[in-house]
Amino acid sequence: MPHRLELIGITKRFPGVLANDNVSFSVKPGEIHALLGENGAGKSTLVKMIYGIMQPDAGEIVWDGQRTVIANPKAARALGIGMVFQHFSLFEALTVLENIALGMDAKIPARELEARIRAVMTQYGLLLDPHRTVATLSVGERQRIEIVRALLLDPKLLIMDEPTSVLTPQEVEQLFEVLRKLAAGGCSILYISHKLHEIKALCDTATILRGGKLVDTCDPKAETSRSMAEKMIGAGLKDIVRAPGRTMGAPKLVVSRLSTKKSGHFDVPVDGVSFTVKAGEIFGIAGVAGNGQNALLDALSGEILGEDKDAITIDGYPLGLLDTTGRRKHGLCAVPEERNGHAAVGDFSLSDNSILTARNRLHMVMLGLINSGAAKTYTGKVIADFAVKALGPGSTAGSLSGGNLQKFIMGREILQRPTVLVVSQPTWGVDAGAAAAIHQALVDLAAEGSAIVVISQDLDELLALCDTLAVINAGQLSEAQKVGEVSVEEIGLLMGGVHGTSEARDAIPA
Amino acid sequence: MEMLIPIIVTLVGAATPILIAALGELVAEKSGVLNLGVEGMMLVGAIAGFVAQFYTGNPYLALLCGAFAGAAVSLIFAFLTLSLSANQTATGLALTIFGTGLSALAGAPYSAKPIALMAPLFPDMLARDPFWRVLFGYSFPVYFSFFMVAAIWWFLKRTRTGLILRAVGENDHSAHSIGYSVVGVRYAAVVFGGAMAGIAGACFPLLLTPQWAESMTAGRGWIAVALVVFASWRPLRLLAGAYLFGLVMTMELYAKAGGGVLAIIPSELWAALPYLATIAVLVLISLRRDASTNAPACLGKPFMPAN
């Protein structure tokens, strides 16, 4: 039987970077093939060439034994290649049906399309009401729209680009069921991810890319997660180093019955959230995106002003009525999820960005005048300590890559030595090496006696980093539990809202 | 009853141009373009319609000329904001100032020269009947405006092209990545809005006052813009809103004519009422910031595709 897809010597060059260097591998019909690599390893570029978004500079693509040029995504779809992107291109205010109709190349009458959608949904157990507005759906449900859209074309190869980064463990398991069913029916699947245990559980073959080059093609079931990670990184993996015999101190941050008002239509407020973080403790808050994480971060940082002064206290001092500047003065620093435009001003220099949050704690402003020397020195220290790739304190924040900007922002807050640090998605879009550095910096800060709150959707990150874990669902926080005493399944159920609202439960197909 | 029929007839006359202009603006805004130049496009349409009527005496040709003139100036706006990604608010304001000046210049030789009003669409037997004229006594644009309410509702809700237009206004980058021409759709929507504003402008000399006067649309273009927000981008609510504003304007006329109880409030205040109402509506809607206002998510944002 010929290979479904074969890549021979694919090379793609961008100005200054060799994104893919002579990459060759093949995918058999019905095979689930993992494409593994760090950020910037060239996975996305490779996949974009298979889907016709980009053209290779050299090399050829062989489809079902025939040499092919895939000129554009439409041509790819005509061949039977479907793709589910990491970031969905959905229209929030339109219905599921309207969204799917917009993405179809053929004009199909609405009634017939609906019948076909329902048929595909029943066949694969992807339950969804075609007349719901997308804005009301969870991320997992939104992904189902994209999958249904791809399946309607009856694909022979389905490309999934980091599909599980936003799903709960249960949703991941359901997705895997769908993918296994598809593969059993003869559809090949190209599965892009950097989550090794998923690849071990799902994939038949794994192709590992590093720096644009193919490093290895292996059987993931015969490898260990660690051995694959080391191939991926190209070096030994650093573990988080914790000082032995660490003890936690007295409660630092005490949050009691913190609530916010609903401000926007699609916004989830927090409702009576209470928790305590001790000195030296890293407190993790897990949860699927859009369950009140943003409101919680804003309420803690002071962007949303509270009404109860005792809702947030540090060492017993009430902060509930203070604004962000006031809270920073009392030792509470925060890093929001959105890097560019929220945590940093893209058009400002790094130095000016330092002034924005560190001015009071590090005395960068005297009598209303900016001490730019102090700001430059501090920014230089952040760049050096956190290995930020930037020309210097004068480069604009917008000129940095996402991962580098994240390192800068984390460094800017950590080096202020805050009493309490609240961070959201500390390593989103950051490669494994930099993520390890950020994790280590957080652990070191905690070891010096700070209390740290980490809000993240990445459960692996939280389990590796935190001492205590709670789950936020529909704006409510679960009981805090010690990491190590709680199972992933238990957390997954909490993330899916099994203890709480009914909406998320409906999302799980029976 | 006898008192009521002339009031209704005046009301319909006042509401029609606002409704037509607002329908055009609604389509443009649904595609994500905020064109604040409605007033300017209406004035250009008004002078074009007047001149055509003055020389040819054919009111349908006059309406068509108004539509073309409105569409032509909207193309300037479209080129600046869509092709050159200029700021839509500033460009729209500039378009209003430009249209006001251009129409005044072009209309200067025609002041105090009368033209014929557009005749009713239906035969005299119906149109001049003391009672039935309340339904049949109007000229073409009035029926056209009602037809367009239904047509635009159907187009936006039921057709694939309408769906694409809404998609472009909702999430331009997604629409672009799927393969729709965002700029192309927006050009079409803006030019449609311009043509409707031009027709609305031509209604002033053809339906209301059969002569040319500088700035004769008297701010109705602004009311049309506010009305779109007031109606939450829904054509049927737009109809209701236009007649509500028309009613207030009719009251003003009756107050001026010394009509009984209405005269208690000075006519200047009546004249100011539609504009005060506009401000009040805009303030109310800004206060109610949830998405039930139904605003297109990309409204007023220039589209710049990545790479």
Contacts between the chains, C-beta under 8 A, distances in Angstrom:
chain1	res1	chain2	res2	distance
A	73	B	179	7.4
A	74	B	179	7.1
A	89	B	171	7.4
A	89	B	173	7.4
A	89	B	174	3.7
A	89	B	177	4.9
A	89	B	178	6.4
A	90	B	171	7.6
A	90	B	174	6.6
A	91	B	166	7.8
A	91	B	167	5.2
A	91	B	170	4.6
A	91	B	171	5.0
A	91	B	174	6.1
A	91	B	175	7.8
A	92	B	170	6.9
A	92	B	171	7.1
A	92	B	297	6.9
A	93	B	166	7.7
A	93	B	170	5.1
A	93	B	291	7.7
A	93	B	294	7.9
A	93	B	296	7.8
A	93	B	297	6.6
A	94	B	163	7.5
A	94	B	166	6.8
A	94	B	167	6.6
A	94	B	170	6.4
A	98	B	163	5.7
A	98	B	167	7.8
A	101	B	160	7.2
A	101	B	163	6.6
A	102	B	163	6.4
A	102	B	164	6.8
A	102	B	167	5.3
A	102	B	175	7.5
A	102	B	178	6.0
A	102	B	180	7.8
A	103	B	178	5.5
A	107	B	160	6.4
A	135	B	291	7.6
A	263	B	289	7.8
A	264	B	289	7.0
A	264	B	290	6.4
A	264	B	291	7.2
A	265	B	290	4.3
A	265	B	291	3.5
A	265	B	292	6.8
A	266	B	291	6.8
